């Protein structure tokens, strides 16, 4: 078991580990017990009732949070010709339009948070799968990150405004950010509700039984706070 410092232990003492909090209570508590000297990211950790080994039980989608993530998102677009010009005009931070960019990424450069590609570039982008895939950065039609050039401006705007992609891991868990600890509780609650709504709507056809098994909210450095799944679902239902 990893050892935690004094500040973490003091924060943990303020959490009733046997209690399931309402979403608003949990998020308020996460803010209250935050102790880091930077603006921590607030995250939701879901345990889902799916078996990701089966193709019909995959959970993957994206959602735009109403209040964003509270950080600047750096976007790279794989495009050439007119599509490259559209990407630049739309505010892309980097436009990979030459072999030099591919070599740079193969050399370990990864100074971007999201990657988009137009279909014409996927023949080249495919060779970067072993670099982009493990980081969740590989453009993919299911994630909406493989886009026609006419849709590049809308997608770039959406990502910079707080679009979050989520995908279940091999242990049936989802880990997603919903903002910063400096956000007012009301904004975190709105983002929380939007994320729960998106995850519920992404329930795969092969899932059976209870879908939302466990929800925990936490900050980057702080302890987890359990959320009552029934209250989270009730919140989702009134969106």
C-alpha positions as CSV (number, residue, x, y, z in Angstrom):
1,X,0.0,0.0,0.0
2,X,1.4,3.5,-0.9
3,X,2.0,5.8,2.0
4,X,0.3,9.1,2.1
5,X,1.4,12.4,3.6
6,X,0.1,14.2,6.6
7,X,-2.2,16.6,4.5
8,X,-3.8,13.6,2.7
9,X,-4.4,11.8,6.0
10,X,-6.0,14.9,7.5
11,X,-8.2,15.3,4.4
12,X,-9.2,11.6,4.6
13,X,-10.3,12.0,8.3
14,X,-13.0,14.4,7.1
15,X,-14.5,11.8,4.8
16,X,-17.0,9.3,6.1
17,X,-15.8,6.3,4.2
18,X,-19.0,4.3,5.0
19,X,-21.3,7.0,3.8
20,X,-22.7,7.6,0.3
21,X,-23.0,11.3,-0.3
22,X,-25.3,13.1,-2.7
23,X,-23.5,14.6,-5.7
24,X,-23.6,18.1,-4.3
25,X,-22.4,17.0,-0.9
26,X,-19.6,15.0,-2.4
27,X,-18.4,17.8,-4.6
28,X,-18.6,20.4,-1.9
29,X,-16.5,18.1,0.3
30,X,-13.9,17.5,-2.4
31,X,-13.5,21.3,-2.6
32,X,-13.4,21.7,1.2
33,X,-10.6,19.1,1.8
34,X,-8.4,20.1,-1.2
35,X,-4.9,20.8,0.0
36,X,-2.6,21.0,-3.0
37,X,-0.9,24.3,-3.9
38,X,-2.3,24.2,-7.5
39,X,-5.7,24.1,-9.0
40,X,-6.5,20.4,-8.9
41,X,-8.6,18.6,-11.4
42,X,-11.9,17.2,-10.1
43,X,-12.6,13.7,-11.5
44,X,-15.4,11.1,-11.5
45,X,-14.5,7.4,-11.3
46,X,-17.2,5.0,-12.4
47,X,-17.4,1.3,-11.9
48,X,-19.7,-0.1,-14.5
49,X,-21.7,-3.3,-14.8
50,X,-20.2,-4.4,-18.1
51,X,-17.6,-6.9,-19.3
52,X,-15.3,-5.0,-21.7
53,X,-14.0,-8.3,-23.1
54,X,-17.1,-8.5,-25.1
55,X,-17.6,-6.3,-28.2
56,X,-21.2,-5.5,-27.3
57,X,-20.3,-4.2,-23.8
58,X,-17.9,-1.5,-24.8
59,X,-18.6,2.0,-23.4
60,X,-17.2,4.8,-25.5
61,X,-18.4,8.3,-26.3
62,X,-17.7,12.0,-25.9
63,X,-19.6,14.8,-24.2
64,X,-19.3,18.6,-24.1
65,X,-19.4,19.8,-20.5
66,X,-21.4,23.0,-20.0
67,X,-18.7,24.8,-18.0
68,X,-15.7,23.3,-19.7
69,X,-12.6,21.8,-17.9
70,X,-11.1,25.0,-16.7
71,X,-7.9,24.7,-18.7
72,X,-6.6,25.5,-22.2
73,X,-6.8,22.5,-24.4
74,X,-4.1,22.1,-27.1
75,X,-5.4,20.6,-30.3
76,X,-3.4,19.0,-33.1
77,X,-5.0,18.3,-36.5
78,X,-3.6,15.9,-39.1
79,X,-4.5,17.7,-42.3
80,X,-3.0,18.9,-45.6
81,X,-3.9,21.4,-48.3
82,X,-7.2,23.2,-47.9
83,X,-8.1,21.1,-44.8
84,X,-4.9,22.4,-43.2
85,X,-5.8,26.0,-43.9
86,X,-9.3,25.4,-42.5
87,X,-7.8,23.9,-39.3
88,X,-5.4,26.9,-38.8
89,X,-8.1,29.4,-39.3
90,X,-10.4,27.5,-36.9
91,X,-7.8,27.8,-34.1
92,X,-5.9,24.5,-34.2
93,X,-2.7,24.9,-32.1
94,X,-0.7,22.5,-34.4
95,X,-1.4,21.3,-37.9
96,X,0.5,18.2,-38.9
97,X,0.7,18.5,-42.7
98,X,4.1,17.0,-43.5
99,X,6.4,14.0,-42.8
100,X,8.4,16.2,-40.4
101,X,5.5,16.2,-38.0
102,X,5.1,12.4,-38.1
103,X,8.8,12.0,-37.4
104,X,8.5,14.4,-34.5
105,X,5.7,12.4,-32.9
106,X,7.6,9.2,-33.5
107,X,10.5,10.8,-31.7
108,X,8.4,11.3,-28.6
109,X,6.8,14.7,-28.9
110,X,3.4,14.8,-27.4
111,X,2.7,18.4,-26.4
112,X,-1.0,18.3,-27.3
113,X,-4.2,17.2,-25.5
114,X,-6.4,16.2,-28.4
115,X,-5.8,15.0,-32.0
116,X,-8.1,15.3,-35.0
117,X,-7.6,14.0,-38.5
118,X,-9.3,14.3,-41.9
119,X,-10.0,10.9,-43.6
120,X,-7.4,11.6,-46.3
121,X,-4.6,11.6,-43.7
122,X,-5.4,8.3,-42.0
123,X,-3.1,6.3,-44.2
124,X,-0.2,8.2,-42.7
125,X,-1.7,8.6,-39.2
126,X,-2.1,4.9,-38.9
127,X,1.6,4.4,-38.5
128,X,1.4,6.5,-35.3
129,X,-1.0,4.1,-33.6
130,X,1.5,2.7,-31.1
131,X,2.4,6.3,-30.0
132,X,-1.1,7.8,-30.0
133,X,-3.2,4.8,-29.1
134,X,-1.9,4.2,-25.5
135,X,-2.6,7.9,-24.7
136,X,-6.1,7.9,-26.1
137,X,-5.1,10.3,-28.9
138,X,-5.6,8.2,-32.0
139,X,-8.2,9.8,-34.2
140,X,-11.2,7.5,-34.4
141,X,-14.7,7.8,-36.0
142,X,-16.4,6.4,-32.9
143,X,-14.9,9.2,-30.8
144,X,-15.8,11.8,-33.4
145,X,-12.1,12.8,-33.9
146,X,-12.0,11.6,-37.5
147,X,-13.8,14.4,-39.3
148,X,-14.4,15.9,-42.7
149,X,-12.7,19.2,-43.3
150,X,-16.0,21.1,-43.3
151,X,-16.6,19.9,-39.7
152,X,-13.2,20.8,-38.4
153,X,-14.1,24.3,-37.1
154,X,-17.1,23.0,-35.0
155,X,-15.0,20.1,-33.6
156,X,-12.0,22.3,-32.7
157,X,-14.4,24.7,-31.0
158,X,-16.1,21.9,-29.1
159,X,-12.8,20.4,-27.8
160,X,-11.5,23.8,-26.7
161,X,-14.8,24.5,-25.0
162,X,-14.7,21.3,-22.8
163,X,-15.5,18.2,-24.9
164,X,-14.4,15.1,-23.0
165,X,-14.0,11.7,-24.5
166,X,-14.5,8.7,-22.3
167,X,-13.8,5.0,-22.7
168,X,-14.2,2.0,-20.3
169,X,-10.9,0.3,-19.4
170,X,-10.3,-3.4,-19.2
171,X,-11.5,-3.5,-15.5
172,X,-14.9,-1.9,-16.4
173,X,-13.9,1.5,-14.9
174,X,-14.2,5.0,-16.4
175,X,-12.0,7.9,-15.2
176,X,-13.1,11.3,-16.4
177,X,-12.3,14.9,-15.5
178,X,-15.2,17.4,-14.9
179,X,-13.5,20.6,-14.0
180,X,-11.2,22.3,-11.5
181,X,-11.4,22.5,-7.7
182,X,-11.6,26.3,-8.1
183,X,-15.0,25.9,-9.9
184,X,-18.1,26.9,-7.9
185,X,-19.9,23.8,-6.6
186,X,-22.8,24.6,-8.8
187,X,-20.7,24.4,-12.0
188,X,-19.1,21.1,-10.8
189,X,-22.6,19.8,-10.2
190,X,-23.8,20.7,-13.7
191,X,-20.7,19.1,-15.2
192,X,-21.2,16.0,-13.0
193,X,-24.8,15.7,-14.1
194,X,-23.9,16.1,-17.8
195,X,-21.2,13.4,-17.5
196,X,-23.5,10.9,-15.8
197,X,-26.2,11.6,-18.4
198,X,-23.7,10.8,-21.2
199,X,-22.4,7.6,-19.5
200,X,-25.9,6.4,-19.0
201,X,-26.9,7.1,-22.6
202,X,-23.8,5.2,-23.7
203,X,-24.9,2.0,-22.0
204,X,-24.1,-0.8,-24.4
205,X,-26.7,-3.3,-25.6
206,X,-24.9,-6.3,-24.0
207,X,-25.0,-4.8,-20.5
208,X,-27.3,-6.5,-18.0
209,X,-28.1,-5.9,-14.4
210,X,-27.1,-2.8,-12.5
211,X,-25.1,-0.5,-14.8
212,X,-23.8,2.1,-12.4
213,X,-22.1,0.0,-9.8
214,X,-20.0,2.7,-8.0
215,X,-19.2,6.4,-8.3
216,X,-16.4,8.2,-6.6
217,X,-15.4,11.9,-6.9
218,X,-12.0,13.1,-6.1
219,X,-9.4,15.7,-6.8
220,X,-6.0,15.2,-8.3
221,X,-4.3,14.8,-4.9
222,X,-7.2,14.2,-2.5
223,X,-9.0,11.1,-1.2
224,X,-12.1,9.7,-2.9
225,X,-15.6,10.5,-1.8
226,X,-18.4,8.0,-2.5
227,X,-21.5,9.2,-4.4
228,X,-24.9,7.5,-4.0
229,X,-25.6,6.1,-7.5
230,X,-29.3,6.4,-7.1
231,X,-29.1,10.1,-6.4
232,X,-26.7,10.5,-9.3
233,X,-29.3,8.7,-11.6
234,X,-32.1,10.9,-10.2
235,X,-30.1,14.0,-11.1
236,X,-29.4,12.6,-14.6
237,X,-33.1,11.9,-15.1
238,X,-34.1,15.5,-14.7
239,X,-31.6,17.0,-17.2
